[in-house]
Amino acid sequence: MGPGTGERLLRRLRGILFLAAVAVAWPLVAGWDAAVPLAVASPMVAVGSLVAAPAARWTIAIGLGILVWALWRRRAFCRHVCPVGVLQGACRGRWNHRRGAVARAALKWPIGSWIFLLTLGGALVGYPLFLWLDPLALFGAALNAWRGPVTLCAFVAGIALPAVLLLEMFEPRLWCMRFCPLGAMQDWAFSLARRIGWPFAARAAGRPGPAAIAKDGVGRRTFIGVGIGAAWGAVARASHADARGAIRPPGSVDEDRFTGLCIRCGNCIRACPPQILRQDTLQHGWAGLLAPVASFDSGYCREDCHRCTEVCPSGAIERLGLPEKRRVVMGIARIDESTCLLATGGECTACITQCPYEALAVAESPDGFSSRPRLSLDKCTGCGACEAACPVRPVRAIRVFAPDGGEQGRLQEAV
């Protein structure tokens, strides 16, 4: 088999892997949506989530396995598997050009290395800063941004990948070599492996690879980058601790860590059968932009579903079994008796009938002549069934609000 035949087979393999990535990131089979998040293959997501939110998740093993492969064949994932790299190869060389001022300036500053080191430093304090810049996360977000209504959020989520491809047309390999944090992480890990005498890395040292790895890849630059990232992450986590108000998916970690761990891949939003999850549009600050929030306008978090807890690749949403998920407190229901039909003499019991946890009941008013709804907070999970069922408009008489005092994700006592 000649060199030409081997190259053709390699191109076909890349094509097959690319189609597999599209199928995983944008599944077309009903009921299989987001069952296997694409971002689990990213070593950067695996390491960042493992450091920031240690937990036994099988998804981490995939990313770590690919990282070990990258130590044996430097940036092998980038060259042969990464779907963004395949798209870049298709866009590369469409125009004859010379490398411009932007490329020359970028070559002096390995921005991707700094992004990775800052993220690693932030992960040490529980707030990985730039996990959402992982190319696999950008790929999945771009494919799924246009599946729903075209909104500002969809545009922001979907524009990153086209921007990378446009850059590739004018400045080939600039994103991969100087901006991509996943590629920079592989270079950093390879450099570290050589320093400590990892046998695979020493064997692969003579193989041709991308632009030179930074000489101080595990020295001064690492120390400075990780230190700055840790300080930045600590400040960001402290500043976001009091930024309450968002109702997150069940099983979400505390708000002061959630906005850092969430990579905005959209898997939980796609996996949600009642479609109550949507991307945040700055209602809860810049830190939460494009992160999932729950809204109960037309549905609620069903008691027989825990799909969103099964598809998060970064640990922002903990993996929960159905019994555990049924005891997670997403929010707190509050009743406005001044507009409630039952409390004002009407016959409505919609919220009481629809509550799957029997947290609502009819209680007599002090005067003995009227009734009102009574809420048992020890049974309420904030699932939103009552809000979705309430017929009062434009503002519903019973609404679910985000938990106060850091109660997001708290488990009720088993009864």
C-alpha positions in Angstrom: 0.0 0.0 0.0 1.6 3.3 -1.2 1.7 6.6 0.6 -1.2 7.9 -1.5 -3.4 5.0 -0.5 -2.6 5.6 3.2 -3.4 9.2 3.0 -6.7 8.5 1.3 -7.6 6.0 4.0 -6.7 8.6 6.7 -8.9 11.2 5.0 -11.8 8.8 4.9 -11.3 8.0 8.6 -11.3 11.7 9.4 -14.5 12.0 7.4 -16.2 9.1 9.3 -15.1 10.5 12.7 -16.4 14.0 11.6 -19.8 12.5 10.7 -19.9 10.7 14.0 -19.2 13.9 15.8 -22.0 15.6 14.0 -24.3 12.8 14.9 -23.4 13.0 18.5 -23.6 16.8 18.7 -26.8 17.0 16.7 -28.6 13.7 16.9 -31.5 13.2 14.7 -33.0 10.1 16.3 -35.9 11.0 18.6 -35.3 9.9 22.2 -31.5 9.8 21.8 -31.0 13.6 22.0 -27.8 14.5 23.9 -27.4 10.9 25.2 -23.6 11.1 24.6 -22.3 14.7 24.8 -19.5 15.4 22.4 -17.5 17.5 24.9 -16.8 14.4 27.0 -14.0 13.7 24.5 -12.1 16.9 25.4 -9.1 16.5 27.8 -9.5 20.2 28.8 -13.1 19.6 29.9 -12.1 16.4 31.7 -9.2 17.9 33.6 -11.0 21.2 34.4 -14.1 19.5 35.7 -12.1 16.9 37.6 -10.1 19.5 39.4 -13.0 21.9 40.0 -15.6 19.4 41.0 -14.0 16.0 41.9 -16.5 13.2 41.3 -16.5 9.7 39.9 -17.8 10.2 36.4 -17.2 7.8 33.5 -17.1 10.7 31.1 -13.8 12.0 32.6 -12.1 8.7 31.6 -12.7 9.4 27.9 -11.1 12.8 28.0 -8.1 11.6 30.1 -7.6 8.7 27.8 -7.4 11.0 24.8 -4.9 13.1 26.8 -2.7 10.1 27.3 -2.9 9.4 23.5 -1.8 13.0 22.9 1.3 12.3 25.0 2.2 9.4 22.7 1.4 11.2 19.5 1.7 15.0 20.0 -1.6 16.7 19.1 -2.9 13.5 17.5 -6.4 14.4 18.5 -6.2 17.8 16.8 -4.9 16.3 13.5 -7.1 13.3 13.2 -10.2 13.6 15.4 -11.2 17.2 16.2 -14.2 18.1 14.1 -13.3 21.8 14.2 -9.9 20.8 12.7 -11.7 18.9 9.9 -13.8 22.0 9.1 -10.7 24.1 9.2 -8.9 21.8 6.7 -11.9 22.3 4.3 -11.6 26.1 4.6 -7.9 26.3 4.5 -6.2 27.7 1.4 -9.2 29.1 -0.3 -7.3 32.4 -1.0 -3.7 33.1 -1.7 -2.4 35.4 0.9 0.5 36.3 3.1 0.4 36.2 6.8 -0.8 39.6 8.0 -0.1 41.8 11.0 -2.7 40.0 13.1 -0.9 36.7 12.7 2.5 38.1 13.3 1.4 39.7 16.5 -0.4 36.5 17.6 2.6 34.4 17.0 4.5 36.4 19.7 1.7 35.7 22.3 0.6 32.1 22.8 -2.9 33.1 23.8 -4.2 29.6 23.9 -1.6 28.6 26.6 -2.6 31.5 28.8 -6.3 30.6 28.4 -5.6 27.1 29.4 -3.4 28.0 32.4 -5.9 30.6 33.6 -8.6 28.0 33.4 -6.5 25.4 35.3 -5.8 28.0 38.0 -9.4 28.9 38.3 -10.3 25.1 38.5 -8.1 24.8 41.6 -10.4 27.1 43.4 -13.6 25.6 41.9 -14.2 28.1 39.1 -12.5 27.1 35.8 -12.7 30.4 33.8 -12.7 29.5 30.1 -14.0 25.9 29.8 -16.6 27.2 27.4 -13.8 28.1 24.9 -13.0 24.4 24.4 -13.4 23.7 20.6 -15.7 20.7 21.1 -18.0 22.9 23.3 -18.0 25.6 20.6 -18.8 22.9 17.9 -21.7 21.5 19.8 -23.1 24.9 20.7 -22.9 26.1 17.1 -24.7 23.1 15.7 -27.5 23.4 18.3 -27.9 27.2 18.5 -30.1 27.2 15.3 -32.4 24.3 16.2 -34.8 26.6 18.0 -36.0 30.1 17.5 -33.4 32.5 16.1 -32.7 34.8 19.1 -29.8 36.9 20.3 -28.6 34.0 22.5 -28.7 31.7 19.5 -26.7 34.1 17.4 -24.0 34.5 20.2 -23.8 30.8 20.7 -23.7 30.0 17.0 -21.2 32.6 15.8 -18.0 31.4 17.5 -17.4 28.4 15.2 -18.0 30.4 12.0 -15.6 33.1 13.3 -12.9 30.4 13.8 -13.5 29.1 10.2 -13.4 32.6 8.8 -10.1 33.2 10.6 -8.8 30.0 9.1 -9.5 31.2 5.5 -7.3 34.3 6.0 -4.8 33.0 8.5 -4.3 29.2 8.2 -3.5 27.4 11.5 -3.6 30.6 13.5 -6.4 29.4 15.7 -5.0 25.9 16.2 -1.4 27.1 16.9 -2.0 30.2 19.0 -5.6 30.5 20.2 -7.0 27.0 20.8 -6.8 26.2 24.5 -7.3 22.5 23.9 -4.3 22.3 21.6 -2.2 24.4 24.0 -3.1 22.0 26.8 -1.8 19.1 24.8 1.5 20.9 24.2 1.7 21.8 27.9 1.0 18.2 28.9 3.6 16.9 26.4 6.2 19.3 27.7 5.4 18.3 31.3 5.7 14.6 30.4 9.1 15.1 28.8 10.3 17.0 31.9 9.3 14.1 34.2 10.7 11.5 31.8 7.4 10.0 30.6 8.6 7.2 28.2 5.9 7.8 25.5 6.7 11.5 25.4 10.4 10.8 25.0 9.8 8.4 22.2 7.6 10.8 20.4 10.0 13.8 20.8 11.6 13.2 17.4 8.3 13.2 15.5 7.4 16.3 13.6 4.7 18.4 15.3 3.2 21.8 15.5 5.1 25.0 16.3 7.6 24.6 19.1 6.4 24.0 22.6 7.2 26.8 24.9 10.6 26.2 26.5 9.3 27.2 29.9 6.0 25.3 29.4 6.0 23.9 32.9 8.1 26.6 34.5 7.7 30.3 35.0 4.8 30.8 32.6 2.8 27.9 34.2 3.4 29.3 37.7 2.3 32.8 36.7 -0.7 31.7 34.6 -2.0 29.3 37.2 -1.5 31.8 40.0 -3.4 34.6 38.1 -6.1 32.1 37.2 -6.6 31.0 40.8 -6.8 34.6 42.0 -9.2 35.5 39.2 -11.3 32.4 39.8 -11.5 33.1 43.5 -12.7 36.7 42.9 -15.2 35.6 40.3 -16.6 32.9 42.5 -16.9 35.3 45.5 -18.6 37.9 43.3 -21.1 35.5 41.8 -22.0 33.8 45.2 -24.6 36.5 45.8 -25.9 36.7 42.3 -29.0 34.7 43.0 -32.1 34.6 41.0 -31.5 32.0 38.3 -33.4 28.7 38.6 -30.8 26.1 37.4 -31.5 22.5 36.3 -31.9 19.9 39.1 -28.6 18.7 40.5 -26.7 21.9 39.6 -23.8 22.8 41.8 -23.9 26.0 43.8 -24.3 29.2 41.8 -20.8 30.4 42.8 -19.3 27.5 40.9 -22.0 26.8 38.3 -21.3 29.7 35.9 -17.6 28.6 35.8 -18.2 24.9 35.3 -20.9 25.2 32.7 -19.4 25.1 29.2 -22.6 26.3 27.5 -22.8 23.2 25.3 -26.6 23.1 25.3 -26.8 19.3 26.1 -29.1 19.8 29.0 -31.4 22.1 27.0 -31.7 19.7 24.2 -32.2 16.7 26.5 -35.1 18.3 28.5 -38.4 16.6 27.3 -40.7 19.5 28.4 -38.3 22.1 27.1 -38.3 24.2 30.2 -34.6 24.9 30.0 -33.3 27.8 27.9 -30.2 29.9 27.6 -29.8 32.9 29.9 -29.9 36.3 28.2 -28.2 38.4 30.8 -31.2 38.5 33.2 -28.8 37.2 35.8 -25.6 39.1 34.9 -22.8 38.5 32.4 -21.4 35.5 34.3 -24.6 33.5 33.5 -24.8 34.4 29.8 -25.9 31.4 27.7 -26.0 29.1 30.8 -29.2 27.1 31.3 -32.1 28.5 33.3 -35.5 27.0 33.9 -38.8 28.7 33.0 -42.2 27.3 33.7 -44.3 29.2 31.3 -45.6 26.1 29.5 -44.2 23.1 31.4 -42.5 21.9 34.5 -39.7 19.6 35.6 -41.3 16.3 35.4 -41.1 13.9 38.3 -40.3 11.0 36.0 -37.4 12.6 34.2 -33.7 13.2 35.0 -32.3 13.5 31.5 -30.4 16.8 32.1 -28.5 15.2 35.0 -27.2 12.5 32.6 -25.7 14.6 29.8 -23.6 17.3 31.5 -19.9 16.7 30.5 -18.3 19.2 32.9 -19.8 18.5 36.3 -21.9 21.6 36.4 -24.9 19.3 36.8 -24.4 16.4 39.0 -25.4 12.9 37.8 -28.5 11.9 39.8 -30.7 8.8 39.9 -34.4 9.4 39.6 -35.1 9.0 43.4 -32.4 11.6 44.2 -33.6 13.9 41.5 -37.1 13.8 42.9 -35.8 15.3 46.2 -33.7 18.1 44.7 -34.9 21.6 45.5 -34.8 23.6 42.3 -36.7 26.6 43.7 -39.3 27.9 46.1 -42.9 28.4 45.3 -44.6 31.6 46.5 -48.3 32.4 46.5 -49.8 35.8 45.9 -53.1 35.5 47.7 -54.2 38.9 46.4 -54.5 37.5 42.8 -55.1 33.8 43.6 -58.6 32.8 42.4 -59.1 30.4 45.2 -58.1 32.9 47.9 -60.3 35.6 46.4 -63.5 33.4 46.4 -63.1 31.5 43.1 -63.3 27.8 42.5 -59.8 27.2 41.1 -57.7 24.4 42.4 -55.4 24.0 39.3 -52.1 24.2 41.2 -53.3 21.8 43.9 -54.4 19.3 41.4 -51.3 19.4 39.3 -48.7 19.3 42.1 -46.9 15.9 41.8 -45.4 16.1 45.3 -48.7 16.9 47.1 -47.1 20.1 48.5 -50.3 22.1 48.0 -53.6 21.6 49.8 -56.8 23.6 50.4 -57.0 25.3 53.8 -59.7 27.4 55.3 -59.2 31.1 55.9 -59.3 32.4 59.4 -62.8 33.7 58.8 -64.1 30.2 58.1 -66.1 31.3 55.1 -63.4 31.0 52.4 -60.5 28.8 51.3 -57.0 29.4 50.2 -54.1 27.3 49.0 -51.6 26.1 51.6 -48.0 25.3 50.7 -45.9 22.8 52.5 -42.3 23.9 51.9 -40.9 20.6 53.3 -42.5 18.8 50.3 -42.1 21.4 47.6 -39.1 21.0 45.2 -39.9 24.0 43.0 -40.6 21.8 40.0 -42.9 24.5 38.5 -46.0 22.3 37.9 -48.1 24.8 40.0 -46.9 27.8 38.0 -47.4 26.1 34.7 -51.0 25.2 35.7 -52.0 28.6 37.2 -54.6 30.3 34.9 -54.0 33.8 36.3 -52.6 36.2 33.7 -50.5 38.2 33.0 -48.6 37.4 36.3 -49.4 34.1 37.7 -50.7 33.9 41.3 -48.2 31.1 42.2 -44.6 31.4 41.0 -41.3 29.6 41.6 -38.3 31.6 42.6 -34.6 30.7 42.9 -33.7 29.3 46.3 -32.3 31.8 48.8 -29.2 31.2 51.0 -27.4 28.8 48.7 -30.2 26.2 48.7 -29.8 25.3 45.0 -29.5 21.6 44.6 -30.3 20.8 48.3 -31.8 17.4 48.8 -35.0 17.1 50.9 -34.9 14.7 53.7 -36.3 11.3 52.7 -39.8 10.7 53.9 
